[in-house]
Amino acid sequence: MSWPKWFKWSKWLKWSKWIKFLRTSAVFVTKYLAFIIIIAAVSAWLWPKSFSVIRADFIPFLLGLVMFGMGVSLRMSDFKELFLRPKAVILGVLAQFSVMPLLAFGLVHIFSLPLELALGVILIGASPSGTASNVITYLAKGDVSLSVSITTLTTLLAPIITPFLIFLLTSQSIQVDMLAMFISILEVILLPIALGALLHRFFPRFSHDFASILPLLSAIAITAIIVSIVAAHASKLFDFGALILCVVILHNLLGYAFGYLIARLFALPLSQASAFCIEVGMQNSGLATTLAVSHFALYPLAAIPAVIFSIWHNISGSLLANYFSHKVQKTQNSQKT
């Protein structure tokens, strides 16, 4: 379907100075997202009352906005990897839903975390890979199509697998309503993705132009989620900040390490191994935060690990991308000589 001749959205988007500004801002925010998140989180920690306007009940909507952007950017070609290289994609999905949950379970017991924080770490481990992993894979000169395929498939499977993993790992100490969680994930993940995909399908020209400013909207949404949680629990971060930071860093780094090791054990080339490593180590912390706020209100600190993870994995992912990009470049130069 195309727009009527008298109403050309593409021309309006192309020539509008306002949209050009938003596009430029999107490029800037994508490049410096880690720094923006750190500044916003520290500000919310130091001046929580100034950010109290961003309430916790906004979080599902904000995550839905991020997922809508993912849906708009989806292409049928994103799924061809499942048929062209099923081993790598299926292996990535299996690693995503086994490595991070098991690491979360192990770290929770090794560090004897309080129940609320333990729940938060398990929520991270049970979540699918995050959309930020696709950007980091691109910067790392990795296999972006493989990254997108794994992210998409794990996200689509999340309504079933994520509630089951949370129930499996926490049922002895916490009451988990799997059906309610399944419906919640459908609402904040699959429904926005489906709406975004429909927009792309029936209005491709508009969605193509609109997609250029979606990174900015996603960045604003992610930052707002982090600010909301940090501001709400600023005082308690003094009590558990160091402990949970240590656990989150280990969880993320061990995820990278095991992801890369598995890829190498199955003889995947460097470009796929880097994508695999990043996919396993980076989680959809926005979903973990949403589930903590929506389904575990009795455990308010459960959202804190996801917020810290969201800040940290953007930093570690950027550093890892820099390492892999240099490694790929070095490999290419050696092959030329």
Secondary structure as UniProt FT lines:
FT   TURN            5..6
FT   HELIX           9..15
FT   HELIX           17..31
FT   HELIX           33..46
FT   HELIX           48..51
FT   TURN            52..53
FT   HELIX           56..58
FT   HELIX           59..73
FT   HELIX           76..79
FT   HELIX           80..84
FT   HELIX           86..96
FT   TURN            97..98
FT   HELIX           99..110
FT   TURN            111..112
FT   HELIX           115..126
FT   HELIX           132..139
FT   TURN            140..141
FT   HELIX           144..170
FT   TURN            171..173
FT   HELIX           178..185
FT   HELIX           186..190
FT   HELIX           191..202
FT   HELIX           204..211
FT   TURN            212..213
FT   HELIX           214..232
FT   HELIX           234..265
FT   TURN            266..267
FT   HELIX           270..281
FT   HELIX           285..295
FT   TURN            297..298
FT   HELIX           300..303
FT   HELIX           304..336
//
